[in-house]
Amino acid sequence: MESDAIVARLSSVYAELPPGERAVVRVLLDDHPFAALGSLRALAERAGVSPPTASRLFDRLGYAGFAEFQAAVRDGARDRSRLLEYVTGKSEPGEPSGGLGEAAEELRAGLDGALAAVPAPLCDRAAGLLAEARTVWALGGPLSELAADYLIRQLAGLRPGAHRVPEPPHARARTVLDLGASDLVVAYDFRRYSPATERFVRAARGRGARLILITDTWGSPLAAEAELLIALPREAAGPIAPLTHEIAVTELLLVATAARLAPAERLAELDALTRSL
């Protein structure tokens, strides 16, 4: 089984598992593939469960024990890094791995596809949510968090109440405590889907918060939770995950939101304060 298939399998069964086995899956997904490459006891200790609890997970997944699961992870991990695959694909040391012109064309095509995934009615609905919510909270995974940060940095200039979801669990708990139906969460969730993002979003939805989910076409576990779903193609130029797509779509949403808010006075005041400080 390839590494991506293992991650997809772990993500798909997560919600159906007992709490102890979910803890093991969180460790495996948060540190894939490395968490699976040590001993079963070490994995169980990281998850805060007993080795028999961890072992039951692999039985449930259809493996003949942890050793077979570990072998599958090792096989998949050999090809896991797109950057490694790209670099080692050179025919001679120092020779370019691919034409820059071809990479540029792939990037343009991917960007066109990403923007096409946000037609005007969908963009307008998203802008309405971003403009009218009492507060807006954004978060993402290890790379897509950069898009979430960009959204909040720009949105905070257009309106009050725009925040990044904090990282520490206790701070996230305080955030969720005050959420309600007038609040909005914007989650950027791409393969390999973040268990931490999923936990926060499900807790926020449990308090009634609304959700804009910006994801890919491969099936985020949060798709069913979204009031508004923006699914982007994830074609990349060479070895690099296409953050450009997420930023471009974010800018599109920000422009549409600004048109609803008419924030000239707020932006002028912000500019004056920035100069004075």
C-alpha positions as CSV (number, residue, x, y, z in Angstrom):
1,M,0.0,0.0,0.0
2,E,1.4,3.4,-0.9
3,S,2.1,6.0,1.7
4,D,-0.7,8.3,0.6
5,A,-3.1,5.4,0.7
6,I,-2.1,4.6,4.2
7,V,-2.7,8.2,5.3
8,A,-6.1,8.2,3.5
9,R,-7.1,5.0,5.2
10,L,-6.1,6.3,8.7
11,S,-8.0,9.6,8.1
12,S,-11.1,7.7,6.8
13,V,-11.4,5.5,9.9
14,Y,-10.5,8.1,12.5
15,A,-14.0,9.1,13.5
16,E,-15.1,5.5,13.9
17,L,-12.3,4.5,16.3
18,P,-12.4,4.3,20.1
19,P,-10.5,7.2,21.9
20,G,-7.3,5.2,22.5
21,E,-7.0,4.2,18.9
22,R,-7.8,7.7,17.7
23,A,-4.8,8.9,19.8
24,V,-2.5,6.5,18.0
25,V,-3.8,7.7,14.6
26,R,-3.2,11.3,15.6
27,V,0.4,10.5,16.3
28,L,0.8,8.5,13.0
29,L,-0.7,11.3,10.9
30,D,1.0,14.2,12.7
31,D,4.4,12.6,12.2
32,H,4.0,10.5,9.1
33,P,5.9,8.3,8.2
34,F,8.4,8.6,11.1
35,A,6.0,7.8,13.9
36,A,5.5,4.3,12.4
37,L,9.2,3.5,12.0
38,G,10.0,2.9,15.7
39,S,8.8,0.2,18.1
40,L,5.1,-0.4,18.9
41,R,5.9,0.5,22.6
42,A,7.4,3.8,21.6
43,L,4.4,4.6,19.4
44,A,2.0,3.7,22.3
45,E,3.9,5.9,24.7
46,R,3.7,8.8,22.3
47,A,0.0,8.3,22.1
48,G,-0.5,7.9,25.8
49,V,-2.0,4.4,25.5
50,S,-1.0,0.8,26.2
51,P,0.8,-1.3,23.5
52,P,-2.3,-3.7,23.3
53,T,-4.5,-0.7,22.5
54,A,-2.1,0.4,19.7
55,S,-1.9,-3.2,18.5
56,R,-5.7,-3.4,18.2
57,L,-5.7,-0.5,15.7
58,F,-3.5,-2.4,13.2
59,D,-5.7,-5.5,13.6
60,R,-8.7,-3.4,12.9
61,L,-7.0,-1.9,9.8
62,G,-6.6,-5.4,8.4
63,Y,-2.8,-5.9,9.0
64,A,-1.3,-9.0,10.5
65,G,0.1,-6.9,13.4
66,F,2.2,-3.8,13.7
67,A,5.2,-5.3,11.8
68,E,3.1,-5.6,8.6
69,F,1.8,-2.1,8.9
70,Q,5.3,-0.8,9.5
71,A,6.6,-2.6,6.4
72,A,3.8,-1.0,4.3
73,V,4.8,2.4,5.7
74,R,8.4,1.8,4.8
75,D,7.5,0.8,1.3
76,G,5.5,3.9,0.8
77,A,8.0,6.3,2.5
78,R,10.6,5.5,-0.1
79,D,8.6,7.6,-2.6
80,R,7.0,10.0,-0.2
81,S,9.1,13.1,-0.9
82,R,8.1,14.8,-4.1
83,L,11.3,17.0,-3.8
84,L,13.5,13.9,-3.4
85,E,11.8,12.3,-6.4
86,Y,12.4,15.5,-8.4
87,V,16.0,15.9,-7.4
88,T,17.0,12.3,-7.9
89,G,15.3,12.3,-11.3
90,K,18.2,14.3,-12.8
91,S,20.1,12.3,-15.4
92,E,23.5,13.9,-14.5
93,P,24.7,15.9,-11.5
94,G,24.0,19.5,-12.0
95,E,21.7,18.9,-15.0
96,P,18.3,20.7,-14.7
97,S,15.6,18.3,-13.6
98,G,13.0,19.8,-15.9
99,G,12.5,22.7,-18.2
100,L,11.6,26.0,-16.4
101,G,9.3,26.8,-19.3
102,E,7.4,23.6,-18.7
103,A,7.2,24.3,-15.0
104,A,5.9,27.8,-15.6
105,E,3.2,26.5,-17.9
106,E,2.1,24.0,-15.3
107,L,2.0,26.8,-12.7
108,R,-0.1,29.0,-15.0
109,A,-2.5,26.1,-15.8
110,G,-2.8,25.2,-12.1
111,L,-3.5,28.8,-11.2
112,D,-6.1,29.1,-13.9
113,G,-7.8,25.9,-12.6
114,A,-7.7,27.2,-9.0
115,L,-9.4,30.5,-9.9
116,A,-11.9,28.7,-12.1
117,A,-12.9,26.6,-9.0
118,V,-14.3,29.8,-7.4
119,P,-17.0,31.0,-9.8
120,A,-18.7,34.4,-9.1
121,P,-21.7,33.1,-7.1
122,L,-19.5,31.0,-4.8
123,C,-17.0,33.9,-4.3
124,D,-19.9,36.2,-3.5
125,R,-21.3,33.8,-0.9
126,A,-17.9,33.5,0.7
127,A,-17.5,37.3,0.7
128,G,-20.9,37.7,2.4
129,L,-19.8,35.3,5.2
130,L,-16.4,37.0,5.7
131,A,-18.0,40.4,5.8
132,E,-21.0,39.7,8.1
133,A,-19.6,37.3,10.7
134,R,-19.2,38.6,14.2
135,T,-15.6,37.1,14.3
136,V,-13.6,35.3,11.7
137,W,-11.0,32.6,12.7
138,A,-8.6,31.1,10.2
139,L,-6.3,28.1,10.5
140,G,-4.4,25.7,8.2
141,G,-2.0,22.8,8.1
142,P,1.9,22.9,8.1
143,L,2.0,24.8,4.8
144,S,-1.5,26.1,4.2
145,E,-1.3,28.0,7.6
146,L,0.6,30.6,5.5
147,A,-2.5,31.2,3.5
148,A,-4.6,31.4,6.7
149,D,-2.2,33.9,8.1
150,Y,-2.3,36.0,4.9
151,L,-6.1,36.0,5.0
152,I,-6.2,37.3,8.5
153,R,-3.5,39.9,8.1
154,Q,-5.4,41.4,5.1
155,L,-8.9,40.9,6.5
156,A,-8.0,42.6,9.8
157,G,-7.4,45.8,7.8
158,L,-10.8,45.6,6.3
159,R,-12.9,44.8,9.4
160,P,-12.5,44.1,13.1
161,G,-12.7,40.6,14.7
162,A,-10.3,38.7,12.3
163,H,-8.1,36.3,14.2
164,R,-5.7,33.4,13.6
165,V,-6.6,30.3,15.6
166,P,-4.0,30.0,18.3
167,E,-1.7,26.9,18.4
168,P,-1.7,25.7,22.1
169,P,-4.6,23.4,22.9
170,H,-5.6,25.4,26.0
171,A,-5.8,28.6,23.9
172,R,-7.9,26.8,21.2
173,A,-10.2,25.6,24.0
174,R,-10.8,29.2,25.1
175,T,-11.5,30.2,21.5
176,V,-14.0,27.5,21.0
177,L,-15.7,28.3,24.3
178,D,-16.8,31.7,23.0
179,L,-17.9,30.6,19.5
180,G,-21.4,30.6,18.3
181,A,-23.7,30.8,15.3
182,S,-22.6,34.3,14.3
183,D,-18.9,33.3,14.1
184,L,-17.0,32.0,11.1
185,V,-14.1,29.5,10.8
186,V,-12.1,29.5,7.6
187,A,-10.1,26.3,7.4
188,Y,-7.4,25.5,4.8
189,D,-7.2,21.7,4.7
190,F,-5.1,19.9,2.1
191,R,-3.7,16.4,1.8
192,R,-2.2,15.2,4.2
193,Y,-5.2,16.5,6.2
194,S,-4.3,17.9,9.6
195,P,-5.9,16.1,12.6
196,A,-5.4,19.2,14.6
197,T,-7.4,21.3,12.1
198,E,-10.1,18.6,12.1
199,R,-10.4,18.6,15.9
200,F,-10.7,22.4,16.1
201,V,-13.2,22.6,13.3
202,R,-15.4,19.9,14.6
203,A,-15.4,21.5,18.1
204,A,-16.2,24.9,16.6
205,R,-19.0,23.4,14.5
206,G,-20.3,21.8,17.7
207,R,-20.7,25.3,19.1
208,G,-22.6,26.4,16.0
209,A,-19.9,28.3,14.2
210,R,-20.1,28.4,10.4
211,L,-17.4,27.0,8.2
212,I,-15.7,27.9,4.9
213,L,-13.5,25.0,3.9
214,I,-10.7,25.6,1.3
215,T,-9.4,22.2,0.3
216,D,-8.5,19.9,-2.5
217,T,-10.5,17.5,-4.6
218,W,-9.3,14.4,-2.8
219,G,-11.8,14.4,0.0
220,S,-11.0,16.3,3.2
221,P,-12.6,14.7,6.3
222,L,-14.2,18.1,7.0
223,A,-16.0,18.4,3.7
224,A,-19.4,17.4,5.1
225,E,-19.0,20.1,7.8
226,A,-18.6,23.0,5.5
227,E,-21.4,25.5,4.8
228,L,-19.3,26.7,1.8
229,L,-16.7,24.4,0.2
230,I,-14.0,25.6,-2.2
231,A,-12.2,22.6,-3.8
232,L,-9.0,23.5,-5.6
233,P,-7.0,21.4,-8.0
234,R,-3.5,20.7,-6.7
235,E,-1.4,20.3,-9.8
236,A,2.1,21.5,-9.0
237,A,5.1,22.9,-11.0
238,G,7.9,20.4,-10.3
239,P,8.4,19.4,-6.6
240,I,6.7,22.3,-4.9
241,A,3.2,22.2,-3.3
242,P,1.2,25.0,-5.0
243,L,0.7,27.5,-2.2
244,T,0.3,30.1,-5.0
245,H,-3.1,28.6,-5.7
246,E,-4.3,29.1,-2.1
247,I,-2.9,32.7,-2.0
248,A,-4.5,33.6,-5.3
249,V,-7.9,32.3,-4.2
250,T,-7.6,34.0,-0.8
251,E,-6.9,37.3,-2.6
252,L,-10.0,36.8,-4.8
253,L,-12.1,36.4,-1.7
254,L,-10.5,39.4,0.0
255,V,-11.2,41.6,-3.0
256,A,-14.9,40.5,-3.0
257,T,-15.1,41.1,0.7
258,A,-13.6,44.6,0.5
259,A,-16.3,45.5,-2.1
260,R,-19.0,44.6,0.4
261,L,-17.4,46.5,3.3
262,A,-16.2,49.8,1.8
263,P,-13.3,50.0,4.2
264,A,-11.6,53.1,3.0
265,E,-12.0,55.0,6.3
266,R,-10.7,52.1,8.4
267,L,-7.7,51.6,6.1
268,A,-6.8,55.3,6.2
269,E,-7.0,55.2,10.0
270,L,-4.8,52.0,10.1
271,D,-2.3,53.7,7.8
272,A,-2.1,56.8,10.0
273,L,-1.7,54.7,13.2
274,T,1.0,52.6,11.5
275,R,3.0,55.7,10.6
276,S,2.6,57.1,14.1
277,L,3.8,54.0,15.9
